[in-house]
């Protein structure tokens, strides 16, 4: 782990009626603005996201009453990259 990096944060999010049918990656992008949808897809694919305790895909369509649990890493930093 990088110096100064914090450990991932565990977040639990309920699925409301108005979010039914939304893709998992889009739902998370709406609920966690500092993270891009692509970054969240990587977290989903790395098993950092569970729906009702089960691993799932980014394209999974949510249902009412489900609970999404995500281990959020530190947001990616924008800016110049070393060559």
LINKA-V751100 format. One record per run of one state. SS is the DSSP state (alpha for helix, beta for strand, coil for the rest). FROM is the first residue (numbers start at 1). LEN is the number of residues. Records with the same first field share a line. If there is no record, write none. Layout:
BEGIN
SS = FROM-LEN ; FROM-LEN
END
This chain:
BEGIN
coil = 1-8 ; 15-2 ; 20-3 ; 32-5 ; 46-3 ; 52-2 ; 56-5 ; 62-5 ; 73-11
beta = 9-6 ; 23-1 ; 49-3 ; 54-2 ; 61-1 ; 67-6
alpha = 17-3 ; 24-8 ; 37-9
END
